[in-house]
Amino acid sequence: MQNLMTSVALALGLVARAALWLAGAGLILMTVFISAQVFMRYVLNDSLIWSEPASVILMGWFIFLGAAVGIREGYHLSFDVLLYFLPRGAKLWLFSLSDMVVGAFGIGMTWFGSQLAASAWNVKLPSLGVSGAVDFLPLVAGGCLLTVFSLERLARRAAGLPTARFGDADPEAA
């Protein structure tokens, strides 16, 4: 079981790294778009009509991809005061409960994001000329990754492997 989980962790580590690189590229591209818009508006007295909606879509991508990777690595926000006073077994049970709740949230993001994308499929964004579903695809992709990474954390914990939370392991080792 541990060998299988190690292989899965390596594969999902590559997925997480790719998601993080895409999120970083999206952040840089959004910064370029906004900078170009400011230059065009205040220096050339013209405007790029596509820069704001494209930047908002990119922001959705880097937020949801980055959040999913943060869940995998254990860097998400949490209220940890109680955990410092509990024995290890109780901590692991609460970590598992937290991962189940986050996984359920990811399923909800995927389900409802898909419904939103389907409802906006035939709507065309005028400034970009693409389907309105593009606005909701980051929600679906982030929800899928959130669910998969939460399931991975549960499976790793069940197999007795560290999950990179509270110093259990180096995040790079996963």
N, C-alpha and C positions, 0 to 999 in steps of 0.2 A: 504494500500500500504506500509506503514512504517513497519507494522508487518511482511509482506512478505519479505521486503528488509532486515529487521533485521535477519530473519531466513536464508536468502540467504547469508548474510554477515558472519554469524556464520559458516555456512557450508564452504564457501570459505576461511574463516579464518583458518579452519582446513586444507584445501588443501594447503594454503600458508605456514602454519607451517610445514606440511609434506614436501613440496618442499624445504623449508629452511633447514630442518634436512637432507634431501637427499643431498643437495648442500654441507652442512658442512661435511657430511660423505665422499662425493666425494673428497673434499679438503684434508681431513685427509688421505684418501686412496692414493690419488695421491702423497702426501708427503712421505708416507711409500714406495710406489713404487720407487720414485726417490732416496730416501735414500738407499734403498736396491740396486739399480743400482750403485750408487756411491760406496757403500761398496764392491760390487762384483767386480767392475772394478778396483778400486784402492787398495784394500786390498787383494782380492783373485785372481786378474788378470784374471777375467772371466767376462762374460757379460750376462745380462738377455735380450734376444731379444724382449721380449714382454712388457717390462716396459715403453718404450717411447710411443708406440702407445696407450697402455692402459691409460697412464697418459694424453695424449692429448684428448682422448675420455672423460675421467673423467672431464678434464678441461672444455670441452664443456658443460657437464651436469651442473657443479656448476656455470658456468657463466650464462647460459641461465635461469636456475631455479632461481638463485639469482636475476637476472635482472627483471624477471617477478614479483617476490615478491617485489622488490624495486619499481616497477611501482604501485603495489597495495597500498603500504604504503606511496607513495608520496616521496620517497627518491631518485628518479632518477635525473639526471642532468637537469637543466633548466636555462634559462636566465630570471631572475626575476626582474630586475631593474624597468621596466615599471609597473609591478604589484603593486609596493609600492605607486604609484601615482594615481592609478585608483580607482574608487568607487567599492564597493563590487559586485554589479551586473555585472560590466564589467569584474572583476576578474573571477567570476563564468563562464561567457560566454567564456573567454579565456581558463580557465581550461577545460571546456567541449570541446572546439576546440582541445586543446592539447590531451585530452583523445581519441578523434575521430581519430586524426592522428596516435597516438600510436596504437590504435586498428587496423587501416588499415595496419600499419606496421606489426603487429602480424599476420594478415591474410596473408600478403605477405610472411612472414617467414614460416608459416604453408604450404601454397600452394607450394612455390618454394622449400622448404625443403623436402616436400613429393615427388616432382618430382625428386630431387637429390637422395633421398633414393631409389626411384623406379628404377632409372637408375643404381644405384650401387648394387642393390639387388643380382645379380648373380656374383658379383665380391667378391672374398674371400681375406680377409686381411691375408697375409701369416704368419705374426708373431703371430697373435691371433687365426687364424683359424675360424673367424666369417665373416658374410656377411659385405660388404662394406657399406651397408645401416646403420649400427650401427654408423658410423661417422656422419650421418645426423639426427639421431633420437633426439638428444638434441635440434636441431634447430626446429624441428616439435613440440616437447613437450613445449619448451619455447614459441614458437609462439602461440600455443593454450592457454597457461596460460596467456600470454600477452593480447590476445584478450578478454578472459573471464574477467580478472581483469580490463581491460579498460571499458568493458561493465558494469561491476559492479559499477565502479566509476561514470559512466554516469547515471546509474539507481538510485544510492544513491543520487546523486545531484538532479535529477529530483524529487525524493521523499522528498527532503528537509532534507536529512540526511547528516551529515558531512562525508568528504572523507579523513580526516587525512592529509590535506595539509594546510600549513601556519597556523598551530595551530588551525584548525577548530575542531579537536578532538584528543584525545589520540589514537595512533595507536592500542594499546591493546584493546580499547573499541570497535573497529570495528571487 
